[in-house]
Amino acid sequence: MKDFKTILFALDFSQSSDYAFQYALSLTRKYQARLLIVHIINEPVDLRGFYVPHISFEKLEQEIEEGAKKMMEKFCREQLGDYGNYETFLLPGIPYDEIIKKAEEQSADLIIMGTHGRTGLDHVLFGSTAEKVVRKSAIPVMTIRYAE
């Protein structure tokens, strides 16, 4: 089996993501790999030009970013224990696209991410970031389905 030197974990702060992280951390420890924890901040719908009372678009983006940063810090504090060979990234953009770009940019050997296992209309309406990463990534992808 190939040694994994760099593993990228895509984090969305869901239960599915928490569950999948245990696999990512286990593999990272086993191979003493560098762990990249990536959270993508979906670009919000541009509301400029519409009347939205009491909301500044720039302030909204800033608050979302600050909230994501706090959540990332809490996640790392609670989940990583004594593991220190990691880096975190908060990136704006389209999740599947940014996950693949960051994995390629950092020469990741593996991408690990949770999946919600949506089906039917839910899947059609919301799509699947994990599915898009699997289809479009040249880097191997491990998806972990959350067992409810």
Backbone as a printed PyTorch tensor [residue, N CA C, xyz], in Angstrom:
tensor([[[  0.8430,  -1.1860,   0.0000],
         [  0.0000,   0.0000,   0.0000],
         [  0.8830,   1.2430,   0.0000]],

        [[  0.4210,   2.2490,  -0.6640],
         [  1.1390,   3.5170,  -0.7620],
         [  1.2160,   4.1940,   0.6100]],

        [[  2.3600,   4.8100,   0.8850],
         [  2.4810,   5.6270,   2.0910],
         [  1.8330,   6.9700,   1.8210]],

        [[  1.1350,   7.4670,   2.8020],
         [  0.5030,   8.7750,   2.6880],
         [  1.3370,   9.7770,   3.4630]],

        [[  1.8910,  10.7510,   2.7600],
         [  2.7100,  11.7750,   3.4040],
         [  1.8790,  13.0020,   3.7650]],

        [[  0.8630,  13.2760,   2.9370],
         [ -0.0120,  14.4220,   3.1650],
         [ -1.4510,  13.9960,   2.9120]],

        [[ -2.2970,  14.2140,   3.9080],
         [ -3.7140,  13.8660,   3.8120],
         [ -4.5290,  15.1400,   4.0000]],

        [[ -5.4280,  15.3920,   3.0560],
         [ -6.3200,  16.5370,   3.1640],
         [ -7.6660,  16.0620,   3.6780]],

        [[ -8.1520,  16.7110,   4.7210],
         [ -9.4720,  16.4090,   5.2580],
         [-10.3830,  17.5990,   5.0200]],

        [[-11.5040,  17.3630,   4.3490],
         [-12.4830,  18.4110,   4.0660],
         [-13.5020,  18.4420,   5.2040]],

        [[-13.5660,  19.5620,   5.8770],
         [-14.3940,  19.7270,   7.0770],
         [-15.5580,  20.6590,   6.8040]],

        [[-16.7740,  20.2090,   7.1460],
         [-17.9250,  21.1150,   7.0120],
         [-18.6540,  21.3180,   8.3460]],

        [[-18.0510,  20.8570,   9.4360],
         [-18.5700,  21.0250,  10.7910],
         [-19.8860,  20.2930,  11.0360]],

        [[-20.1900,  19.2790,  10.2470],
         [-21.4020,  18.4820,  10.4490],
         [-21.0530,  17.2360,  11.2680]],

        [[-22.0660,  16.5040,  11.7030],
         [-21.8340,  15.2320,  12.4000],
         [-21.1210,  14.2520,  11.4810]],

        [[-21.4780,  14.2870,  10.2180],
         [-20.8530,  13.4220,   9.2240],
         [-19.3560,  13.7050,   9.1430]],

        [[-19.0160,  14.9670,   9.1840],
         [-17.6220,  15.3980,   9.1100],
         [-16.8660,  14.9750,  10.3760]],

        [[-17.4780,  15.1630,  11.5340],
         [-16.8570,  14.7340,  12.7970],
         [-16.5620,  13.2390,  12.7810]],

        [[-17.5270,  12.4790,  12.2930],
         [-17.3880,  11.0240,  12.2220],
         [-16.2340,  10.6380,  11.2870]],

        [[-16.1930,  11.2500,  10.1110],
         [-15.1530,  10.9440,   9.1220],
         [-13.7700,  11.3580,   9.6180]],

        [[-13.7230,  12.3810,  10.4610],
         [-12.4280,  12.8610,  10.9380],
         [-11.6810,  11.7970,  11.7370]],

        [[-12.4000,  10.9380,  12.4140],
         [-11.7310,   9.8910,  13.1900],
         [-10.9230,   8.9660,  12.2730]],

        [[-11.4280,   8.7180,  11.0850],
         [-10.6940,   7.9280,  10.0880],
         [ -9.4740,   8.7070,   9.5880]],

        [[ -9.6830,   9.9870,   9.3130],
         [ -8.5860,  10.8250,   8.8160],
         [ -7.4620,  10.9000,   9.8520]],

        [[ -7.8050,  11.1110,  11.1040],
         [ -6.7920,  11.2290,  12.1510],
         [ -6.0740,   9.8980,  12.3620]],

        [[ -6.8180,   8.8140,  12.3080],
         [ -6.2210,   7.4890,  12.4730],
         [ -5.1930,   7.2040,  11.3730]],

        [[ -5.5610,   7.4620,  10.1180],
         [ -4.6210,   7.2540,   9.0080],
         [ -3.4290,   8.2010,   9.0890]],

        [[ -3.7090,   9.4290,   9.4710],
         [ -2.6450,  10.4230,   9.5960],
         [ -1.6340,   9.9860,  10.6480]],

        [[ -2.1180,   9.5030,  11.7710],
         [ -1.2200,   9.0160,  12.8320],
         [ -0.4430,   7.7820,  12.3630]],

        [[ -1.1450,   6.8650,  11.7130],
         [ -0.5030,   5.6290,  11.2660],
         [  0.6830,   5.9120,  10.3370]],

        [[  0.4970,   6.8590,   9.4240],
         [  1.5420,   7.1620,   8.4420],
         [  2.4050,   8.3600,   8.8460]],

        [[  2.1320,   8.9020,  10.0370],
         [  2.8400,  10.1010,  10.5030],
         [  2.8320,  11.1650,   9.4110]],

        [[  1.6720,  11.3520,   8.8490],
         [  1.4910,  12.2610,   7.7180],
         [  1.1670,  13.6750,   8.1860]],

        [[  1.3460,  14.5910,   7.2840],
         [  0.9100,  15.9690,   7.4930],
         [ -0.5870,  16.0020,   7.2020]],

        [[ -1.3410,  16.6190,   8.0840],
         [ -2.7910,  16.6960,   7.9330],
         [ -3.1950,  18.1130,   7.5630]],

        [[ -3.9120,  18.2350,   6.4750],
         [ -4.4460,  19.5240,   6.0380],
         [ -5.9500,  19.5050,   6.3080]],

        [[ -6.4100,  20.4140,   7.1460],
         [ -7.8380,  20.4900,   7.4620],
         [ -8.3880,  21.7060,   6.7290]],

        [[ -9.3100,  21.4530,   5.7980],
         [ -9.8070,  22.5010,   4.9080],
         [-11.3030,  22.6860,   5.0980]],

        [[-11.6930,  23.9280,   5.3220],
         [-13.1180,  24.2750,   5.3520],
         [-13.3540,  25.3340,   4.2880]],

        [[-14.3620,  25.1020,   3.4720],
         [-14.6930,  26.0420,   2.4110],
         [-15.9020,  26.8620,   2.8360]],

        [[-15.7360,  28.1700,   2.7700],
         [-16.8460,  29.0740,   3.0520],
         [-17.5360,  29.3390,   1.7240]],

        [[-18.7250,  28.7730,   1.5850],
         [-19.4940,  28.9940,   0.3570],
         [-19.6580,  30.4820,   0.1420]],

        [[-19.4290,  30.9090,  -1.0810],
         [-19.6260,  32.3250,  -1.3640],
         [-21.1130,  32.6210,  -1.2520]],

        [[-21.4610,  33.5690,  -0.3680],
         [-22.8870,  33.8560,  -0.1940],
         [-23.4740,  34.5250,  -1.4280]],

        [[-24.7710,  34.4210,  -1.5470],
         [-25.4700,  35.0680,  -2.6430],
         [-25.2470,  36.5760,  -2.5210]],

        [[-24.9270,  37.2070,  -3.6100],
         [-24.6780,  38.6450,  -3.6000],
         [-26.0150,  39.3790,  -3.5020]],

        [[-26.2300,  40.0260,  -2.3720],
         [-27.4950,  40.7170,  -2.1310],
         [-27.4350,  42.2060,  -2.4490]],

        [[-26.2800,  42.6720,  -2.9430],
         [-26.1720,  44.0920,  -3.2770],
         [-27.1910,  44.4300,  -4.3530]],

        [[-27.7960,  45.5750,  -4.2040],
         [-28.8160,  45.9900,  -5.1690],
         [-30.2190,  45.6330,  -4.7100]],

        [[-30.3230,  44.7950,  -3.6650],
         [-31.6130,  44.4430,  -3.0990],
         [-31.7350,  45.1300,  -1.7510]],

        [[-32.9400,  45.3940,  -1.3460],
         [-33.1320,  45.9870,  -0.0220],
         [-33.1720,  44.8670,   1.0070]],

        [[-32.1540,  44.8160,   1.8200],
         [-32.1090,  43.8580,   2.9240],
         [-31.8360,  44.6840,   4.1750]],

        [[-32.8610,  44.8870,   4.9970],
         [-32.7090,  45.7900,   6.1350],
         [-31.6520,  45.3200,   7.1350]],

        [[-30.8830,  46.2860,   7.6310],
         [-29.9380,  46.0740,   8.7340],
         [-28.8150,  45.0930,   8.4270]],

        [[-28.5300,  44.8080,   7.1530],
         [-27.4510,  43.8730,   6.8370],
         [-26.4770,  44.5400,   5.8750]],

        [[-25.2360,  44.5620,   6.2590],
         [-24.1870,  45.0250,   5.3670],
         [-23.5560,  43.7760,   4.7670]],

        [[-23.4860,  43.7340,   3.4380],
         [-22.9440,  42.5530,   2.7740],
         [-21.5200,  42.2640,   3.2340]],

        [[-20.6920,  43.3060,   3.3280],
         [-19.3080,  43.1250,   3.7560],
         [-19.2530,  42.6180,   5.1950]],

        [[-20.1260,  43.1560,   6.0500],
         [-20.1640,  42.7340,   7.4620],
         [-20.6220,  41.2800,   7.5590]],

        [[-21.5690,  40.8940,   6.7420],
         [-22.0540,  39.5160,   6.7400],
         [-20.9130,  38.5590,   6.3760]],

        [[-20.1740,  38.8760,   5.3190],
         [-19.0410,  38.0280,   4.9170],
         [-18.0080,  37.9320,   6.0350]],

        [[-17.7320,  39.0640,   6.6810],
         [-16.7520,  39.1020,   7.7700],
         [-17.2250,  38.2400,   8.9470]],

        [[-18.4970,  38.3410,   9.2940],
         [-19.0430,  37.5520,  10.4080],
         [-19.0050,  36.0540,  10.0970]],

        [[-19.2980,  35.6990,   8.8650],
         [-19.2410,  34.2850,   8.4720],
         [-17.8130,  33.7680,   8.6060]],

        [[-16.8540,  34.5500,   8.1290],
         [-15.4530,  34.1460,   8.2040],
         [-14.9750,  34.0310,   9.6570]],

        [[-15.3370,  35.0000,  10.4840],
         [-14.9450,  34.9590,  11.8960],
         [-15.5690,  33.7590,  12.6030]],

        [[-16.8260,  33.4710,  12.2880],
         [-17.4970,  32.3090,  12.8730],
         [-16.8190,  31.0130,  12.4660]],

        [[-16.4500,  30.9000,  11.2030],
         [-15.7700,  29.6970,  10.7080],
         [-14.4080,  29.5390,  11.3850]],

        [[-13.7140,  30.6380,  11.5810],
         [-12.4020,  30.5920,  12.2410],
         [-12.5380,  30.0710,  13.6690]],

        [[-13.5320,  30.5760,  14.4020],
         [-13.7680,  30.1160,  15.7800],
         [-14.1350,  28.6360,  15.8100]],

        [[-14.9720,  28.2190,  14.8710],
         [-15.3730,  26.8080,  14.8130],
         [-14.1710,  25.9160,  14.4960]],

        [[-13.2920,  26.3790,  13.6010],
         [-12.0900,  25.6160,  13.2470],
         [-11.1770,  25.4800,  14.4670]],

        [[-10.9740,  26.5630,  15.1880],
         [-10.1240,  26.5250,  16.3860],
         [-10.6900,  25.5510,  17.4170]],

        [[-11.9880,  25.5980,  17.6310],
         [-12.6440,  24.7020,  18.5920],
         [-12.5150,  23.2470,  18.1250]],

        [[-12.7510,  23.0170,  16.8570],
         [-12.6510,  21.6670,  16.3020],
         [-11.2490,  21.0950,  16.5390]],

        [[-10.2350,  21.8630,  16.2080],
         [ -8.8440,  21.4020,  16.3600],
         [ -8.5050,  21.1530,  17.8260]],

        [[ -8.9430,  22.0530,  18.6830],
         [ -8.6840,  21.9110,  20.1210],
         [ -9.3100,  20.6180,  20.6520]],

        [[-10.5280,  20.3170,  20.2330],
         [-11.2600,  19.1600,  20.7460],
         [-10.8750,  17.8430,  20.0800]],

        [[-10.4850,  17.8800,  18.8040],
         [-10.3140,  16.6410,  18.0460],
         [ -8.8670,  16.1750,  17.8580]],

        [[ -7.9150,  17.0860,  17.8850],
         [ -6.5460,  16.7050,  17.5170],
         [ -5.7010,  16.1700,  18.6650]],

        [[ -6.0880,  16.4550,  19.8810],
         [ -5.3040,  15.9820,  21.0090],
         [ -3.8660,  16.4540,  20.9100]],

        [[ -2.9310,  15.5060,  20.9400],
         [ -1.5070,  15.8520,  20.9160],
         [ -0.9210,  15.8650,  19.5030]],

        [[ -1.7470,  15.6580,  18.4770],
         [ -1.2200,  15.6280,  17.1100],
         [ -0.9090,  17.0410,  16.6400]],

        [[  0.3280,  17.3020,  16.3040],
         [  0.7350,  18.6630,  15.9670],
         [  1.0910,  18.9080,  14.5190]],

        [[  1.1620,  17.8470,  13.7020],
         [  1.5850,  18.0020,  12.3130],
         [  0.3660,  18.2710,  11.4230]],

        [[ -0.2230,  19.4560,  11.6080],
         [ -1.4050,  19.8010,  10.8160],
         [ -1.3880,  21.2770,  10.4640]],

        [[ -2.1830,  21.6040,   9.4500],
         [ -2.3910,  22.9760,   9.0240],
         [ -3.8670,  23.1450,   8.7260]],

        [[ -4.4040,  24.3190,   8.9950],
         [ -5.8130,  24.5690,   8.6890],
         [ -5.9290,  25.6330,   7.6030]],

        [[ -7.0010,  25.5210,   6.8390],
         [ -7.2700,  26.4670,   5.7600],
         [ -8.7570,  26.7970,   5.7450]],

        [[ -9.0680,  28.0770,   5.7350],
         [-10.4360,  28.5510,   5.5340],
         [-10.4240,  29.2740,   4.1920]],

        [[-11.1570,  28.7230,   3.2360],
         [-11.0960,  29.2580,   1.8730],
         [-12.4910,  29.5990,   1.3670]],

        [[-12.6260,  30.7230,   0.6730],
         [-13.9180,  31.0380,   0.0640],
         [-14.0290,  30.3370,  -1.2890]],

        [[-15.2330,  30.0090,  -1.6810],
         [-15.4070,  29.4610,  -3.0210],
         [-16.4110,  28.3410,  -3.0930]],

        [[-16.3280,  27.6150,  -4.1870],
         [-17.2000,  26.4630,  -4.4320],
         [-16.5160,  25.2550,  -3.7980]],

        [[-17.1580,  24.5960,  -2.8440],
         [-16.4800,  23.5660,  -2.0510],
         [-15.7040,  22.5170,  -2.8440]],

        [[-16.3320,  21.8190,  -3.7770],
         [-15.6160,  20.7360,  -4.4600],
         [-14.4020,  21.2640,  -5.2150]],

        [[-14.5520,  22.4200,  -5.8250],
         [-13.4790,  23.0120,  -6.6140],
         [-12.2900,  23.4020,  -5.7270]],

        [[-12.5650,  24.0530,  -4.6170],
         [-11.5000,  24.5090,  -3.7200],
         [-10.8140,  23.3400,  -3.0060]],

        [[-11.5590,  22.2990,  -2.6830],
         [-10.9700,  21.1090,  -2.0490],
         [ -9.9420,  20.4900,  -2.9980]],

        [[-10.3280,  20.3160,  -4.2370],
         [ -9.4210,  19.7280,  -5.2290],
         [ -8.2130,  20.6260,  -5.4680]],

        [[ -8.4500,  21.9310,  -5.6200],
         [ -7.3420,  22.8680,  -5.8440],
         [ -6.3360,  22.8170,  -4.7020]],

        [[ -6.8170,  22.8490,  -3.4640],
         [ -5.9180,  22.8580,  -2.3070],
         [ -5.1620,  21.5340,  -2.2230]],

        [[ -5.8180,  20.4260,  -2.5000],
         [ -5.1530,  19.1170,  -2.4750],
         [ -4.0300,  19.0670,  -3.5060]],

        [[ -4.2940,  19.5730,  -4.6970],
         [ -3.2670,  19.5830,  -5.7450],
         [ -2.1220,  20.5300,  -5.3820]],

        [[ -2.4840,  21.6990,  -4.9040],
         [ -1.4970,  22.7230,  -4.5320],
         [ -0.5540,  22.2240,  -3.4260]],

        [[ -1.0820,  21.4460,  -2.5010],
         [ -0.3000,  20.9620,  -1.3600],
         [  0.2700,  19.5470,  -1.5960]],

        [[  0.1140,  19.0170,  -2.8070],
         [  0.5840,  17.6800,  -3.1740],
         [  0.0600,  16.6000,  -2.2130]],

        [[ -1.2300,  16.6740,  -1.9240],
         [ -1.8510,  15.6760,  -1.0480],
         [ -1.8640,  14.3170,  -1.7330]],

        [[ -1.7110,  13.2850,  -0.9380],
         [ -1.7470,  11.9130,  -1.4400],
         [ -3.1520,  11.3120,  -1.3380]],

        [[ -3.9910,  11.9210,  -0.4990],
         [ -5.3290,  11.3900,  -0.2530],
         [ -6.2230,  12.5180,   0.2400]],

        [[ -7.4810,  12.4920,  -0.2070],
         [ -8.5090,  13.4050,   0.2900],
         [ -9.5030,  12.5440,   1.0620]],

        [[ -9.8340,  12.9720,   2.2660],
         [-10.8360,  12.2510,   3.0670],
         [-11.9580,  13.2190,   3.3990]],

        [[-13.1850,  12.7430,   3.2380],
         [-14.3320,  13.5810,   3.5590],
         [-15.5430,  12.7450,   3.9180]],

        [[-16.3890,  13.3200,   4.7470],
         [-17.6410,  12.6620,   5.1060],
         [-18.6640,  12.8860,   4.0280]],

        [[-19.6550,  12.0190,   4.0150],
         [-20.7660,  12.1920,   3.0900],
         [-22.0610,  11.9690,   3.8570]],

        [[-23.0740,  12.7080,   3.4610],
         [-24.3580,  12.6480,   4.1550],
         [-25.2310,  11.5080,   3.6540]],

        [[-24.9310,  10.9950,   2.4870],
         [-25.7380,   9.9090,   1.9380],
         [-27.1350,  10.3400,   1.5420]],

        [[-27.2610,  11.5720,   1.0630],
         [-28.5810,  12.0400,   0.6220],
         [-29.0390,  11.2410,  -0.5930]],

        [[-30.3330,  11.0720,  -0.6880],
         [-30.8900,  10.3600,  -1.8440],
         [-32.1000,  11.1290,  -2.3590]],

        [[-32.6040,  10.6850,  -3.4810],
         [-33.8400,  11.2280,  -4.0320],
         [-33.7710,  12.7090,  -4.3250]],

        [[-34.8720,  13.3900,  -4.0390],
         [-35.0040,  14.8080,  -4.3480],
         [-33.9610,  15.6430,  -3.5960]],

        [[-33.6800,  15.2630,  -2.3670],
         [-32.6700,  15.9660,  -1.5690],
         [-31.3290,  15.9740,  -2.2990]],

        [[-30.9570,  14.8270,  -2.8740],
         [-29.6850,  14.7190,  -3.6020],
         [-29.7210,  15.5640,  -4.8760]],

        [[-30.8440,  15.5330,  -5.5750],
         [-30.9770,  16.2960,  -6.8220],
         [-30.8840,  17.7960,  -6.5340]],

        [[-31.5480,  18.2500,  -5.4870],
         [-31.5690,  19.6790,  -5.1710],
         [-30.2350,  20.1900,  -4.6350]],

        [[-29.5980,  19.4160,  -3.7550],
         [-28.3980,  19.8990,  -3.0910],
         [-27.1180,  19.3430,  -3.6830]],

        [[-27.2150,  18.2900,  -4.4800],
         [-26.0190,  17.6850,  -5.0560],
         [-25.1590,  17.0820,  -3.9630]],

        [[-23.9760,  16.7130,  -4.3130],
         [-23.0860,  16.1310,  -3.3290],
         [-21.6740,  16.6340,  -3.5880]],

        [[-21.1480,  17.3720,  -2.6230],
         [-19.7720,  17.8340,  -2.7390],
         [-18.8470,  16.6350,  -2.8440]],

        [[-19.0810,  15.6270,  -2.0050],
         [-18.2250,  14.4420,  -2.0220],
         [-18.2520,  13.7680,  -3.3910]],

        [[-19.4240,  13.6500,  -3.9670],
         [-19.5550,  13.0170,  -5.2820],
         [-18.7770,  13.7940,  -6.3440]],

        [[-18.8620,  15.1160,  -6.2920],
         [-18.1520,  15.9380,  -7.2680],
         [-16.6380,  15.8340,  -7.0880]],

        [[-16.1890,  15.7850,  -5.8390],
         [-14.7520,  15.6220,  -5.5890],
         [-14.2890,  14.2790,  -6.1280]],

        [[-15.0340,  13.2200,  -5.8520],
         [-14.6690,  11.8800,  -6.3340],
         [-14.5840,  11.8670,  -7.8600]],

        [[-15.5660,  12.4640,  -8.5190],
         [-15.5940,  12.4520,  -9.9910],
         [-14.4930,  13.2880, -10.6190]],

        [[-14.1420,  14.4160, -10.0090],
         [-13.2470,  15.3650, -10.6650],
         [-11.8050,  15.3380, -10.1750]],

        [[-11.5240,  14.6870,  -9.0650],
         [-10.1790,  14.7030,  -8.4990],
         [ -9.2820,  13.6370,  -9.1010]],

        [[ -8.0560,  14.0370,  -9.4220],
         [ -7.0420,  13.0800,  -9.8740],
         [ -6.3890,  12.4110,  -8.6610]],

        [[ -6.5820,  13.0070,  -7.4820],
         [ -6.0350,  12.4750,  -6.2340],
         [ -7.0630,  11.5000,  -5.6560]],

        [[ -6.6200,  10.3610,  -5.1230],
         [ -7.5720,   9.4170,  -4.5250],
         [ -8.4140,  10.0760,  -3.4210]],

        [[ -9.6720,   9.6720,  -3.3570],
         [-10.6130,  10.2330,  -2.3860],
         [-11.2260,   9.0920,  -1.5780]],

        [[-11.2190,   9.2590,  -0.2590],
         [-11.9000,   8.3100,   0.6200],
         [-13.1060,   9.0340,   1.2070]],

        [[-14.2930,   8.4770,   0.9800],
         [-15.4940,   9.0690,   1.5740],
         [-15.9680,   8.1520,   2.6910]],

        [[-16.4010,   8.7830,   3.7630],
         [-16.8930,   8.0550,   4.9310],
         [-18.3470,   8.4680,   5.1390]],

        [[-19.2280,   7.4920,   5.0130],
         [-20.6520,   7.7930,   5.2130],
         [-20.9900,   7.7470,   6.6880]],

        [[-21.6650,   8.7620,   7.1340],
         [-22.0740,   8.8570,   8.5300],
         [-23.1300,   7.8040,   8.8410]],

        [[-22.8630,   6.9940,   9.8460],
         [-23.8220,   5.9750,  10.2820],
         [-24.7230,   6.5910,  11.3440]],

        [[-25.9530,   6.9050,  10.9680],
         [-26.8640,   7.5640,  11.9130],
         [-27.3770,   6.5950,  12.9390]]])
